[in-house]
């Protein structure tokens, strides 16, 4: 597509119309705007909604790919994929100023990604063969929740350490904000140590949905969807368009902290952990968009190893989601998968933070000085 191509505009309008139609169906025929959490439904009206989300996700992804392509190739400083892992990304181009911005070595990325996906496959196997244990591991203060909280606190500490190393107020503020957000998520996950310290729920939190000392359970459904959508943006959309943003804003601090393309391989895992949330339009939109993003990645793949890796991810995404939808009724309660979804979100956020540490130290200077070196 060239800059004068009408297809981006057509796709954008199509995505908007598909979303409007789906929301109208919710409001007029189903009586709500956001789907309530319950077992997946596959009546005709729900299938129509899903098809509309396929159209919206595909068209939306096409617009993003075109935008990223345009700004990457309009930028005057472009190099080949010398620092990408398996040439991650849609267009395989990186602005030369960032040619050293992927300090985590190729073997480390391989090992980490294979370990995460291996753990995910093992969990799917356990889900199929031992749904009772799979369900009980997601209980409050059990294995999955404690790991998620621990990863949140670790990520918060990493961002705090990065903030201390910055020389400008803007950089310090940005990393402190990341740190505070991750700390709050971790504390909310374990209800501010209420159960660990055996603290009685204060009167102020008596109307909490779970009668716990946390904030998100006052608005459980809304807060969950906001968190999941934010994770989709952070771990899937931003890595997808990262090079385009860097081409458009080569000297910005945000460009320095954007996630690398390989984060996509981790971010898409959480998009497929759906059962009780499947009926929500935002869930299907994120899931289908993630699948189309991986398809664009495959479309530009060069070489057998890269294609095999992408096909494995696609196969894992589709297979896992289908299995969860078919066999989700074997879970001991309906919301089990949300705990696992939150676990893999924190895994992606943690590795991005670790990559920022390596990226920062590999330049032997804080981001603030690194950005100034780019300008000069």
C-alpha positions in Angstrom: 0.0 0.0 0.0 1.2 3.5 -0.8 0.5 6.6 1.2 -2.3 7.4 -1.2 -4.0 4.0 -0.8 -7.6 4.2 0.2 -7.4 0.9 2.0 -6.4 2.2 5.4 -9.4 4.5 5.5 -11.7 1.8 4.3 -10.4 -0.5 7.0 -10.7 2.1 9.7 -14.3 2.8 8.7 -15.1 -0.9 8.5 -13.7 -1.5 12.0 -15.7 1.4 13.4 -18.9 0.2 11.8 -18.4 -3.4 13.0 -17.9 -2.2 16.5 -20.9 0.0 16.4 -23.1 -2.8 15.0 -21.9 -5.2 17.7 -22.5 -2.8 20.5 -26.0 -2.0 19.1 -26.8 -5.7 19.1 -25.8 -5.9 22.7 -27.9 -2.9 23.6 -31.0 -3.6 21.5 -31.2 -7.4 21.4 -29.3 -8.5 24.6 -30.2 -5.7 26.9 -26.6 -4.7 27.9 -23.6 -3.0 26.5 -20.9 -5.1 28.1 -21.5 -8.8 28.3 -21.9 -10.2 31.8 -19.5 -12.9 33.0 -21.1 -16.3 32.4 -20.6 -19.5 30.3 -19.8 -18.9 26.6 -22.9 -18.7 24.4 -23.0 -19.7 20.7 -26.5 -18.8 19.7 -26.9 -17.1 16.3 -26.8 -13.6 17.8 -23.6 -14.4 19.6 -22.0 -15.9 16.5 -22.9 -12.7 14.6 -21.2 -10.6 17.3 -18.1 -12.8 17.1 -18.0 -12.4 13.3 -18.2 -8.6 13.7 -15.3 -8.7 16.2 -13.3 -10.7 13.6 -13.9 -8.0 11.0 -13.2 -5.2 13.6 -10.0 -6.9 14.8 -8.7 -7.6 11.3 -9.4 -4.1 10.0 -8.0 -2.5 13.1 -4.8 -4.5 12.8 -4.5 -3.6 9.1 -4.6 0.1 9.9 -2.0 -0.3 12.6 0.3 -2.3 10.3 0.0 0.4 7.6 0.7 3.2 10.0 3.8 1.4 11.4 5.0 0.6 7.9 4.6 4.2 6.7 6.5 5.8 9.6 9.3 3.1 9.6 10.0 3.6 5.9 9.5 7.4 6.0 12.3 7.6 8.6 15.7 8.4 7.2 17.7 6.2 9.6 16.8 2.6 8.9 18.8 -0.5 9.2 18.0 -4.2 8.7 17.0 -6.5 11.5 20.4 -6.7 13.1 19.1 -6.6 16.6 15.8 -8.4 16.3 15.3 -11.9 17.7 14.2 -14.1 14.9 13.4 -10.9 13.1 10.4 -10.2 15.3 8.0 -7.7 13.9 5.8 -6.9 11.0 8.3 -5.0 8.9 11.7 -6.1 10.1 13.1 -2.6 10.3 14.6 -0.7 13.2 15.7 2.9 13.4 19.5 2.9 13.6 19.5 5.0 16.7 18.0 2.0 18.5 20.2 -0.6 16.9 21.5 -1.5 20.3 18.3 -1.4 22.2 17.8 -5.1 22.5 20.5 -6.0 25.0 19.0 -9.2 26.2 20.9 -11.8 24.2 19.3 -14.2 21.7 19.9 -17.3 23.8 18.3 -15.7 26.8 15.2 -14.7 24.9 14.9 -18.1 23.4 15.2 -19.9 26.7 12.8 -17.5 28.5 10.2 -17.7 25.8 10.4 -21.5 25.5 10.1 -21.8 29.3 7.1 -19.6 29.5 5.3 -21.4 26.6 6.3 -24.7 28.0 4.8 -23.7 31.3 1.6 -22.6 29.5 1.4 -25.9 27.6 1.8 -27.8 30.9 -1.0 -25.8 32.4 -3.3 -26.6 29.5 -2.4 -30.3 29.9 -3.3 -30.0 33.6 -6.5 -28.2 32.8 -7.6 -31.1 30.5 -6.5 -34.0 32.7 -6.8 -32.6 36.3 -9.3 -29.7 36.3 -9.7 -30.0 40.1 -6.0 -29.2 40.8 -6.0 -26.6 38.0 -8.9 -24.9 39.7 -7.6 -25.1 43.3 -4.3 -23.7 42.3 -6.1 -20.4 41.4 -7.7 -20.0 44.8 -6.9 -17.0 47.1 -3.4 -17.3 48.6 -2.5 -20.3 46.5 0.2 -21.0 43.9 -1.0 -18.8 41.0 -2.0 -15.7 43.0 1.2 -15.7 45.1 3.4 -15.9 42.0 1.4 -13.1 40.3 1.8 -10.9 43.3 5.5 -11.7 43.6 6.1 -10.9 40.0 4.3 -7.6 40.4 6.5 -6.6 43.4 9.6 -7.6 41.5 8.6 -5.5 38.5 7.9 -2.6 40.8 11.3 -2.9 42.4 13.0 -3.0 39.0 11.3 0.2 37.8 12.1 1.9 41.1 15.8 1.1 40.7 15.6 2.4 37.1 14.0 5.6 38.4 16.9 6.2 40.8 19.4 6.0 37.9 17.7 8.8 35.8 19.1 12.3 35.7 16.0 14.1 34.5 12.7 14.6 36.3 10.6 13.3 33.3 12.5 10.0 33.2 12.4 9.6 37.0 8.7 10.4 37.0 7.9 7.9 34.3 9.7 5.0 36.0 8.3 5.9 39.4 4.9 5.8 37.9 5.5 2.4 36.5 6.8 1.3 39.9 3.8 2.6 41.8 1.3 1.0 39.3 2.9 -2.4 39.6 3.1 -2.1 43.4 -0.6 -1.3 43.6 -1.5 -4.2 41.4 0.5 -6.6 43.5 -1.0 -5.3 46.8 -4.5 -5.4 45.3 -3.8 -9.0 44.2 -3.2 -10.1 47.8 -5.7 -7.7 49.4 -3.0 -5.6 51.1 -1.8 -8.6 53.1 -5.2 -8.8 54.8 -5.4 -12.6 54.8 -1.8 -13.1 55.6 -2.0 -10.8 58.6 -5.5 -12.1 59.5 -6.9 -8.5 59.5 -10.7 -8.2 59.8 -12.3 -6.3 56.9 -12.9 -2.7 57.9 -16.4 -1.3 57.8 -15.3 1.0 54.9 -14.9 -2.2 52.7 -18.0 -4.0 53.9 -19.8 -3.5 50.5 -16.8 -5.0 48.7 -17.9 -7.9 46.4 -15.6 -10.4 48.2 -15.7 -8.6 51.6 -12.0 -8.0 51.3 -9.7 -5.1 51.9 -9.1 -4.0 48.3 -10.5 -1.5 45.9 -10.9 -3.4 42.6 -13.6 -5.6 44.0 -15.9 -2.7 44.4 -16.1 -2.7 40.7 -14.7 -6.1 39.9 -15.9 -6.5 36.3 -15.0 -3.0 35.2 -11.6 -3.1 36.8 -10.8 -6.5 35.3 -11.6 -5.5 31.8 -9.7 -2.2 32.2 -6.7 -4.2 33.4 -6.9 -6.8 30.6 -7.4 -4.1 27.9 -4.4 -2.2 29.3 -2.3 -5.4 29.2 -3.4 -5.9 25.6 -2.2 -2.4 24.7 1.1 -2.7 26.6 2.1 -6.3 25.6 0.6 -6.7 22.1 -0.3 -3.4 20.4 2.7 -1.3 21.5 5.3 -4.0 20.6 3.4 -4.3 17.2 3.8 -0.6 16.4 7.0 0.1 18.4 9.2 0.7 15.4 6.7 3.0 13.8 6.5 5.1 16.9 10.3 5.2 17.1 10.3 6.3 13.4 7.8 9.1 14.2 9.3 10.2 17.5 13.0 9.1 17.3 14.1 11.4 20.2 11.3 10.9 22.7 11.6 9.2 26.1 8.6 7.0 25.3 10.5 5.6 22.3 13.3 4.5 24.6 11.0 2.5 26.9 8.7 0.9 24.3 8.6 -2.9 24.5 10.6 -4.9 22.0 8.7 -6.9 19.3 9.5 -10.3 20.9 7.2 -9.4 23.8 4.4 -10.2 21.5 5.2 -13.9 21.9 4.5 -13.6 25.6 1.7 -11.0 25.5 -0.6 -13.1 23.2 -0.8 -15.9 25.8 -3.1 -14.0 28.1 -5.4 -13.2 25.2 -6.4 -16.8 24.9 -7.2 -17.5 28.6 -11.0 -16.9 28.3 -14.1 -18.8 29.4 -16.4 -16.7 31.6 -15.2 -13.5 29.9 -15.6 -14.8 26.3 -19.0 -13.2 25.8 -17.6 -9.7 26.4 -17.0 -7.8 23.1 -13.7 -6.3 24.4 -12.4 -9.9 25.1 -13.1 -11.1 21.6 -11.8 -7.9 20.0 -8.5 -8.3 21.8 -8.3 -12.0 21.1 -9.0 -11.7 17.3 -6.7 -8.6 17.0 -3.9 -10.5 18.6 -4.4 -13.4 16.2 -4.3 -11.0 13.2 -1.2 -9.4 14.5 0.5 -12.8 14.6 -0.8 -13.4 11.1 0.9 -10.1 9.9 4.0 -11.3 11.6 3.9 -14.6 9.7 3.2 -12.7 6.4 6.6 -11.0 6.6 8.5 -13.9 8.0 11.7 -14.9 6.2 13.4 -18.2 6.8 12.2 -21.5 8.2 13.1 -21.0 11.9 11.1 -17.8 12.1 8.0 -19.3 10.3 8.1 -22.3 12.6 8.2 -20.2 15.7 5.3 -18.0 14.5 3.2 -21.0 13.5 3.8 -22.6 16.9 2.5 -19.5 18.6 -0.5 -19.3 16.3 -1.3 -23.0 16.9 -0.9 -22.6 20.6 -3.2 -19.5 20.6 -6.0 -21.1 18.7 -5.8 -24.5 20.2 -5.7 -23.3 23.8 -8.7 -20.9 23.3 -10.8 -23.6 21.6 -10.0 -26.1 24.4 -10.9 -23.6 27.1 -14.2 -22.8 25.4 -15.1 -26.5 24.9 -13.9 -27.9 28.3 -14.3 -24.8 30.5 -17.4 -26.3 32.1 -15.1 -28.8 33.9 -13.6 -26.1 36.0 -14.8 -26.0 39.6 -15.8 -22.4 39.4 -16.3 -20.1 36.4 -13.6 -17.5 37.0 -10.6 -19.8 37.3 -8.9 -18.7 34.1 -8.8 -15.0 35.1 -6.1 -15.8 37.7 -4.0 -17.5 35.1 -4.6 -14.7 32.6 -3.3 -12.2 35.3 -0.2 -14.4 35.9 0.9 -14.3 32.2 0.3 -10.6 32.1 2.7 -10.1 35.0 5.2 -12.4 33.3 5.2 -10.2 30.2 5.5 -7.0 32.2 8.4 -8.5 34.3 10.4 -9.4 31.2 9.9 -6.0 29.7 11.2 -4.5 32.9 14.2 -6.8 32.8 14.9 -5.8 29.2 14.8 -2.2 30.2 17.5 -2.8 32.8 19.7 -4.5 30.2 18.9 -1.8 27.7 19.8 0.9 30.2 23.1 -0.7 31.3 24.1 -1.7 27.8 24.3 2.0 26.9 26.4 2.8 30.0 24.3 5.9 30.5 20.9 6.8 31.8 18.0 7.1 29.4 18.1 10.9 29.7 21.7 11.0 28.5 21.0 8.4 25.8 18.2 10.5 24.5 20.4 13.6 24.3 23.0 11.5 22.4 20.4 10.7 19.9 19.6 14.4 19.4 23.2 15.2 18.8 
